[in-house]
Amino acid sequence: MKIILFVFLTIILTGCYYDRGINVPYPESNTHNKFSNASSQQYVPGEIIFWMKDSVSFEQFADTIYSLNNISIDNVTGLQYTSDLSHDSAQTIDSVLKSKSFIYNIKVTASTLGNSNNILVDFGISNFNQNNLIDWNTLIARFKLLHSPSNSQIGLLTVPIGQEKKWINNLLRTDLFIGLELEVINHTSFH
């Protein structure tokens, strides 16, 4: 459901970028993008949509992105982590995560699986910068958070305008992504 909501919002919101769009063809080889078969569309300059592999944790992703220059994390949705702390900790985890400006759409669920307690945390990250990485790593240690594979880890990266294709090619060399593509502007008209 979250991925459908994110895709729907992306389609609607990218329509607001009409004035920023430019018409640029995709590279001749479309191997970087298994999700789209468009050959020439308008796109939002400086933005790349990505689909992260389900096995990649947010901290692995952020460490890699911020080891590079001139790239930043705009947002990531569909992140899931678990903690084996007692159920009593669920409210504290919820409150502390909600206090962080870079974390949004938080859902903390406490459950019992077999003989063990389990707290599931679903959330998204927005406007995450390199300084937030220290804070994030502190939260992981404090609440014993472990990445839980999720096939809906998608988001948006910001790169220098005009270098989007170069960044897609560079990022493909990492082992983080299922797919990367330019943020295409969709024009929707209601008649």
Backbone as JSON, one array per atom type, in Angstrom:
{
  "sequence": "MKIILFVFLTIILTGCYYDRGINVPYPESNTHNKFSNASSQQYVPGEIIFWMKDSVSFEQFADTIYSLNNISIDNVTGLQYTSDLSHDSAQTIDSVLKSKSFIYNIKVTASTLGNSNNILVDFGISNFNQNNLIDWNTLIARFKLLHSPSNSQIGLLTVPIGQEKKWINNLLRTDLFIGLELEVINHTSFH",
  "N": [[0.82, -1.18, 0.0], [1.95, 1.23, 0.78], [3.85, 1.66, -1.21], [2.23, 2.02, -3.42], [0.93, 4.37, -2.71], [3.19, 6.1, -2.59], [4.05, 6.02, -5.29], [1.78, 7.06, -6.55], [1.68, 9.65, -5.38], [4.14, 10.59, -6.32], [3.66, 10.7, -9.07], [1.6, 12.63, -9.18], [2.84, 14.85, -7.89], [5.11, 15.3, -9.48], [4.01, 16.42, -11.67], [3.75, 19.03, -10.88], [6.21, 20.03, -11.39], [6.43, 20.98, -13.93], [7.41, 23.38, -15.15], [10.12, 23.19, -14.62], [11.02, 21.12, -16.09], [12.85, 19.46, -18.72], [13.35, 18.37, -22.06], [14.85, 15.46, -22.65], [16.47, 12.79, -24.19], [16.48, 9.34, -23.11], [19.4, 7.31, -22.42], [20.81, 5.41, -25.16], [20.99, 2.68, -24.58], [18.85, 1.03, -22.54], [19.31, -0.35, -20.21], [19.68, 0.36, -17.57], [17.24, 0.77, -16.51], [14.72, -1.06, -15.75], [12.09, -0.61, -15.38], [10.84, 1.2, -17.01], [10.04, 1.94, -20.39], [10.37, 4.11, -21.93], [11.57, 6.29, -24.46], [12.09, 8.96, -24.88], [11.46, 11.56, -22.84], [10.21, 14.23, -20.75], [12.08, 15.27, -17.94], [12.79, 15.71, -14.41], [15.25, 17.91, -13.67], [18.28, 17.05, -12.02], [17.35, 15.06, -10.36], [17.02, 11.66, -9.34], [15.29, 8.67, -9.44], [15.17, 5.79, -7.38], [15.26, 2.24, -6.8], [15.86, 0.3, -4.17], [17.73, -2.65, -3.4], [16.23, -5.32, -1.57], [17.77, -6.43, 0.4], [19.5, -4.49, 1.26], [20.43, -2.36, 3.81], [19.34, 0.74, 5.32], [21.47, 2.15, 6.48], [23.72, 1.06, 5.17], [23.2, 1.93, 2.58], [23.14, 4.79, 2.96], [25.76, 5.22, 3.94], [27.25, 4.54, 1.65], [26.25, 6.38, -0.28], [26.97, 8.85, 0.9], [29.68, 8.61, 0.86], [30.41, 9.46, -1.51], [30.74, 12.38, -3.63], [28.79, 15.38, -4.11], [26.13, 14.43, -4.14], [22.95, 13.69, -2.76], [20.58, 12.45, -0.34], [17.29, 12.63, -0.91], [14.72, 11.49, -0.3], [13.53, 8.41, 1.16], [11.42, 5.66, 1.14], [9.46, 2.99, 2.62], [11.07, 1.6, 4.42], [12.03, -0.88, 6.78], [12.55, -2.02, 10.05], [13.52, -4.13, 12.79], [13.27, -4.81, 16.3], [14.39, -6.52, 19.19], [13.82, -5.71, 21.7], [11.91, -5.35, 24.76], [8.28, -5.26, 24.71], [7.48, -3.03, 26.08], [9.2, -1.07, 25.28], [8.34, -0.15, 22.87], [6.71, 2.2, 22.73], [8.55, 4.15, 23.53], [10.47, 3.95, 21.47], [8.85, 4.73, 19.32], [8.21, 7.41, 20.09], [10.77, 8.64, 20.22], [11.74, 8.3, 17.57], [9.81, 9.76, 16.18], [10.51, 12.28, 16.99], [12.62, 13.0, 15.45], [13.64, 14.99, 12.81], [14.2, 14.03, 10.27], [12.88, 11.65, 9.93], [9.87, 10.13, 8.92], [6.34, 9.24, 8.68], [5.93, 7.1, 10.54], [5.42, 3.88, 11.86], [5.03, 1.88, 14.53], [4.99, -1.35, 15.69], [4.26, -3.74, 18.1], [4.82, -7.16, 18.69], [4.45, -10.68, 19.38], [6.45, -13.32, 18.53], [6.5, -16.64, 18.49], [8.53, -17.57, 21.12], [9.7, -15.15, 21.43], [9.95, -11.59, 21.81], [9.04, -8.98, 19.59], [9.55, -6.01, 17.89], [8.31, -4.14, 15.32], [9.29, -1.7, 13.04], [8.18, 0.56, 10.78], [8.96, 3.01, 8.35], [9.83, 6.18, 6.81], [12.44, 8.15, 5.28], [13.49, 11.5, 5.07], [14.98, 14.35, 3.51], [17.65, 13.78, 4.33], [20.81, 14.22, 5.61], [24.44, 14.1, 5.68], [25.24, 14.6, 8.31], [23.08, 13.63, 9.75], [23.53, 10.93, 9.69], [25.18, 10.07, 11.8], [23.45, 10.42, 13.96], [21.44, 8.6, 13.18], [22.85, 6.15, 13.3], [23.32, 6.05, 16.05], [20.7, 5.74, 16.99], [20.15, 3.19, 15.98], [21.9, 1.61, 17.49], [21.04, 2.2, 20.12], [18.35, 1.27, 20.21], [18.62, -1.28, 19.33], [18.13, -1.9, 16.62], [17.46, -3.78, 13.73], [17.87, -4.25, 10.29], [15.14, -5.13, 8.3], [14.44, -7.04, 5.57], [12.86, -5.49, 2.82], [10.82, -5.19, 0.05], [10.03, -2.78, -0.93], [11.62, -0.52, -0.84], [12.13, 2.49, -1.88], [13.05, 5.6, -3.47], [14.35, 8.97, -3.75], [17.1, 10.61, -5.13], [19.3, 13.43, -5.07], [21.21, 15.08, -7.45], [23.88, 16.87, -9.21], [22.58, 19.12, -11.61], [22.24, 18.15, -14.96], [24.01, 16.08, -14.78], [22.76, 13.7, -14.37], [22.54, 11.22, -15.84], [25.18, 10.36, -15.8], [25.47, 9.91, -13.05], [23.61, 7.87, -12.69], [24.86, 5.8, -14.12], [27.26, 5.59, -12.6], [26.23, 4.84, -10.08], [25.14, 2.4, -10.67], [27.31, 0.75, -10.54], [27.58, 0.14, -7.92], [26.33, -2.2, -5.5], [23.69, -1.8, -4.72], [21.2, -1.32, -5.83], [18.06, -2.15, -7.44], [16.98, -0.84, -9.54], [17.4, 2.26, -11.33], [16.46, 5.51, -12.38], [15.78, 8.43, -14.38], [13.86, 11.08, -12.99], [10.89, 11.17, -14.25], [8.64, 13.46, -15.76], [5.28, 13.38, -15.5], [2.48, 14.14, -17.32], [-0.67, 14.87, -16.48], [-3.98, 15.07, -17.38], [-7.22, 16.11, -16.62], [-10.32, 15.58, -17.85]],
  "CA": [[0.0, 0.0, 0.0], [2.83, 2.4, 0.85], [4.49, 1.88, -2.5], [1.22, 2.57, -4.31], [0.78, 5.76, -2.31], [4.38, 6.83, -3.01], [4.03, 6.15, -6.75], [0.7, 7.98, -6.88], [2.13, 10.99, -5.02], [5.22, 10.97, -7.24], [3.04, 11.07, -10.35], [0.9, 13.9, -9.01], [3.77, 15.93, -7.55], [6.01, 15.63, -10.59], [3.28, 17.33, -12.56], [4.01, 20.38, -10.4], [7.54, 20.42, -11.83], [6.37, 21.19, -15.37], [8.27, 24.47, -15.6], [11.52, 22.84, -14.45], [11.34, 19.98, -16.94], [13.48, 19.63, -20.02], [13.17, 17.17, -22.85], [16.14, 14.82, -22.87], [16.27, 11.36, -24.43], [17.2, 8.39, -22.28], [20.53, 6.74, -23.14], [20.43, 4.42, -26.16], [20.8, 1.43, -23.86], [17.93, 1.26, -21.43], [19.54, -1.42, -19.24], [19.65, 0.88, -16.2], [15.87, 1.01, -16.1], [13.85, -2.14, -16.16], [10.73, -0.24, -15.06], [10.28, 2.11, -18.0], [10.53, 1.72, -21.75], [10.29, 5.38, -22.65], [12.82, 6.65, -25.12], [12.31, 10.39, -24.78], [10.44, 12.19, -22.01], [10.72, 15.29, -19.91], [12.43, 14.8, -16.61], [13.13, 16.73, -13.43], [16.7, 18.01, -13.6], [18.93, 16.88, -10.73], [16.71, 14.06, -9.51], [17.07, 10.27, -9.79], [14.48, 7.75, -8.65], [15.86, 4.51, -7.22], [14.66, 1.09, -6.13], [16.95, -0.35, -3.46], [17.59, -4.09, -3.15], [15.62, -5.55, -0.26], [18.8, -6.84, 1.37], [20.34, -3.34, 1.6], [19.93, -1.56, 4.92], [19.46, 2.18, 5.08], [22.81, 2.63, 6.84], [24.63, 0.69, 4.07], [22.87, 2.85, 1.5], [23.58, 6.14, 3.31], [27.23, 5.22, 3.98], [27.75, 4.55, 0.27], [25.89, 7.65, -0.93], [27.75, 9.96, 1.45], [31.12, 8.45, 0.57], [30.55, 10.11, -2.82], [30.58, 13.83, -3.57], [27.77, 16.02, -4.94], [24.9, 13.64, -4.19], [22.3, 13.68, -1.45], [19.37, 11.64, -0.2], [16.09, 13.46, -0.74], [13.83, 10.71, 0.54], [13.45, 6.96, 1.01], [10.23, 5.14, 1.79], [9.4, 1.54, 2.65], [12.1, 1.03, 5.28], [11.54, -1.68, 7.9], [13.54, -2.5, 11.01], [12.96, -4.83, 13.95], [14.02, -4.76, 17.56], [13.94, -7.56, 20.11], [13.59, -5.14, 23.03], [10.58, -5.68, 25.29], [7.16, -4.48, 24.17], [7.43, -1.75, 26.8], [10.07, -0.12, 24.58], [7.72, 0.28, 21.6], [6.28, 3.6, 22.83], [9.76, 4.98, 23.56], [11.01, 3.96, 20.11], [7.94, 5.56, 18.53], [8.37, 8.83, 20.47], [12.1, 9.14, 19.85], [11.82, 8.39, 16.12], [8.95, 10.87, 15.75], [11.17, 13.55, 17.33], [13.69, 13.24, 14.47], [13.09, 15.71, 11.65], [14.45, 13.31, 9.02], [12.09, 10.42, 9.89], [8.45, 10.41, 8.8], [5.42, 8.14, 8.41], [6.4, 6.04, 11.43], [4.45, 2.94, 12.42], [5.72, 0.94, 15.41], [4.09, -2.43, 16.07], [4.85, -4.74, 18.98], [4.18, -8.47, 18.54], [5.18, -11.82, 19.93], [6.65, -14.39, 17.57], [7.04, -17.77, 19.25], [8.94, -17.2, 22.47], [10.47, -13.9, 21.44], [9.3, -10.31, 21.55], [9.52, -8.36, 18.37], [8.99, -4.71, 17.58], [8.5, -3.83, 13.91], [9.25, -0.27, 12.8], [8.08, 0.96, 9.37], [9.13, 4.45, 8.3], [10.52, 6.77, 5.68], [13.5, 9.13, 5.58], [13.38, 12.66, 4.19], [16.0, 15.4, 3.71], [18.67, 13.15, 5.16], [22.15, 14.67, 5.24], [25.54, 13.32, 6.24], [25.24, 14.78, 9.76], [22.04, 12.76, 10.31], [24.02, 9.56, 9.71], [25.65, 9.79, 13.16], [22.24, 10.29, 14.77], [20.79, 7.35, 12.8], [23.63, 5.03, 13.86], [23.07, 6.06, 17.49], [19.37, 5.16, 17.18], [20.26, 1.75, 15.71], [22.54, 0.99, 18.65], [20.21, 2.39, 21.31], [17.13, 0.45, 20.17], [18.97, -2.59, 18.76], [17.36, -2.02, 15.38], [18.03, -4.6, 12.66], [17.17, -4.1, 9.02], [14.26, -6.22, 7.88], [14.31, -6.89, 4.12], [11.61, -4.95, 2.31], [10.92, -4.99, -1.4], [9.44, -1.5, -1.31], [12.55, 0.56, -0.49], [12.3, 3.34, -3.05], [13.26, 6.98, -3.08], [14.81, 10.0, -4.65], [18.42, 11.19, -4.88], [19.55, 14.71, -5.72], [22.55, 15.15, -8.04], [24.03, 18.1, -9.97], [21.8, 19.21, -12.85], [23.0, 17.83, -16.16], [24.86, 14.92, -14.53], [21.89, 12.62, -13.93], [22.89, 9.96, -16.51], [26.49, 9.98, -15.27], [25.25, 9.37, -11.72], [22.95, 6.56, -12.84], [25.92, 4.84, -14.5], [28.16, 5.4, -11.44], [25.52, 4.13, -9.01], [24.95, 1.01, -11.09], [28.51, 0.0, -10.16], [27.41, -0.33, -6.54], [25.43, -3.35, -5.45], [22.62, -1.34, -3.85], [19.95, -0.98, -6.5], [17.35, -2.95, -8.43], [16.82, 0.03, -10.68], [17.63, 3.71, -11.22], [16.01, 6.2, -13.58], [15.51, 9.85, -14.27], [12.5, 11.35, -12.49], [10.12, 11.58, -15.42], [7.48, 14.3, -15.51], [4.05, 12.84, -16.08], [1.46, 15.17, -17.52], [-1.99, 14.29, -16.31], [-5.06, 16.04, -17.59], [-8.54, 15.61, -16.24], [-11.33, 16.16, -18.76]],
  "C": [[0.87, 1.26, 0.0], [3.45, 2.7, -0.5], [3.49, 2.47, -3.49], [1.01, 4.04, -4.0], [1.96, 6.6, -2.78], [4.38, 7.05, -4.52], [2.96, 7.15, -7.16], [1.12, 9.42, -6.57], [3.24, 11.48, -5.94], [4.65, 11.43, -8.56], [2.37, 12.43, -10.23], [1.89, 15.04, -8.8], [4.72, 16.28, -8.68], [5.32, 16.48, -11.61], [3.48, 18.77, -12.16], [5.36, 20.9, -10.88], [7.57, 20.8, -13.3], [7.34, 22.27, -15.86], [9.74, 24.15, -15.48], [11.97, 21.77, -15.43], [12.05, 20.38, -18.22], [13.36, 18.32, -20.76], [14.53, 16.6, -23.21], [15.89, 13.34, -23.13], [17.03, 10.53, -23.41], [18.4, 7.88, -23.08], [20.04, 5.66, -24.11], [20.16, 3.07, -25.51], [19.93, 1.72, -22.64], [18.11, 0.22, -20.33], [19.49, -0.93, -17.8], [18.24, 0.92, -15.66], [14.96, -0.1, -16.59], [12.38, -1.82, -15.92], [10.08, 0.65, -16.11], [10.85, 1.8, -19.36], [10.42, 2.99, -22.58], [11.62, 5.72, -23.27], [13.1, 8.14, -25.02], [11.16, 11.02, -24.0], [11.07, 13.36, -21.28], [11.05, 14.71, -18.54], [12.8, 15.97, -15.72], [14.64, 16.79, -13.31], [17.21, 17.84, -12.16], [18.33, 15.82, -9.84], [16.75, 12.69, -10.17], [16.2, 9.45, -8.85], [15.26, 6.44, -8.55], [14.97, 3.5, -6.53], [15.83, 0.33, -5.5], [16.67, -1.85, -3.35], [17.05, -4.29, -1.74], [16.63, -5.92, 0.81], [19.66, -5.67, 1.85], [19.69, -2.54, 2.72], [20.1, -0.08, 4.6], [20.86, 2.68, 5.41], [23.85, 2.25, 5.78], [24.46, 1.66, 2.91], [23.43, 4.24, 1.78], [25.1, 6.24, 3.37], [27.81, 5.31, 2.57], [27.48, 5.88, -0.39], [26.77, 8.78, -0.41], [29.26, 9.74, 1.41], [31.44, 9.08, -0.79], [30.36, 11.61, -2.65], [29.44, 14.27, -4.47], [26.52, 15.17, -5.15], [24.29, 13.65, -2.81], [21.01, 12.86, -1.51], [18.2, 12.58, 0.04], [15.06, 12.72, 0.1], [13.9, 9.23, 0.19], [12.2, 6.52, 1.75], [10.28, 3.61, 1.78], [10.47, 0.88, 3.5], [11.45, 0.27, 6.44], [12.72, -2.16, 8.74], [12.81, -3.22, 12.12], [13.86, -4.61, 15.15], [13.49, -5.88, 18.44], [13.85, -7.04, 21.55], [12.18, -5.49, 23.48], [9.51, -4.77, 24.68], [7.03, -3.12, 24.84], [8.24, -0.67, 26.09], [9.43, 0.45, 23.32], [7.33, 1.75, 21.64], [7.48, 4.54, 22.84], [10.37, 5.08, 22.16], [10.17, 4.87, 19.23], [8.16, 7.05, 18.82], [9.7, 9.4, 20.02], [12.22, 9.29, 18.33], [10.98, 9.55, 15.59], [9.58, 12.23, 16.05], [12.27, 13.92, 16.33], [13.11, 13.86, 13.2], [13.27, 14.95, 10.34], [13.67, 12.01, 8.91], [10.62, 10.79, 9.82], [7.65, 9.11, 8.6], [5.78, 6.9, 9.24], [5.22, 5.19, 11.91], [5.26, 1.92, 13.22], [4.7, -0.07, 15.9], [4.84, -3.42, 16.95], [4.08, -6.05, 18.81], [5.04, -9.53, 19.2], [5.24, -12.9, 18.87], [7.28, -15.56, 18.32], [7.31, -17.36, 20.68], [9.64, -15.86, 22.54], [9.57, -12.69, 21.19], [9.86, -9.74, 20.27], [8.8, -7.03, 18.2], [9.33, -4.43, 16.13], [8.33, -2.32, 13.73], [9.26, -0.04, 11.29], [8.19, 2.48, 9.32], [9.74, 4.87, 6.98], [11.53, 7.78, 6.17], [13.34, 10.28, 4.59], [14.44, 13.69, 4.54], [17.11, 14.93, 4.64], [20.04, 13.63, 4.7], [23.21, 13.86, 6.0], [25.6, 13.44, 7.77], [24.2, 13.9, 10.44], [22.5, 11.32, 10.44], [24.52, 9.16, 11.11], [24.46, 9.57, 14.08], [21.54, 8.97, 14.47], [21.53, 6.15, 13.39], [23.48, 4.93, 15.38], [21.71, 5.43, 17.8], [19.4, 3.64, 16.98], [20.84, 1.04, 16.93], [21.63, 1.05, 19.88], [19.02, 1.43, 21.35], [17.35, -0.93, 19.56], [18.16, -2.89, 17.51], [18.14, -2.83, 14.34], [17.2, -4.42, 11.41], [16.36, -5.34, 8.72], [14.04, -6.06, 6.38], [12.91, -6.47, 3.69], [11.75, -4.69, 0.83], [10.31, -3.68, -1.86], [10.31, -0.31, -0.93], [12.84, 1.38, -1.75], [12.5, 4.77, -2.6], [13.82, 7.84, -4.17], [16.16, 10.52, -4.19], [18.52, 12.51, -5.62], [21.01, 14.74, -6.17], [22.67, 16.46, -8.81], [23.24, 18.03, -11.29], [22.72, 18.99, -14.05], [23.89, 16.6, -16.0], [24.06, 13.68, -14.12], [22.3, 11.27, -14.53], [24.24, 9.45, -16.01], [26.32, 9.33, -13.9], [24.55, 8.01, -11.78], [23.99, 5.5, -13.17], [26.87, 4.56, -13.34], [27.49, 4.57, -10.35], [25.24, 2.68, -9.38], [26.15, 0.14, -10.73], [28.47, -0.46, -8.71], [26.44, -1.5, -6.59], [24.22, -3.03, -4.58], [21.24, -1.37, -4.5], [19.39, -2.09, -7.4], [17.24, -2.13, -9.7], [17.04, 1.49, -10.32], [17.08, 4.34, -12.5], [15.85, 7.68, -13.3], [14.1, 10.02, -13.73], [11.72, 11.97, -13.64], [8.94, 12.43, -14.99], [6.3, 13.68, -16.24], [3.03, 13.96, -16.17], [0.09, 14.49, -17.47], [-3.02, 15.38, -16.55], [-6.36, 15.36, -17.25], [-9.57, 16.34, -17.1], [-12.7, 15.93, -18.21]]
}
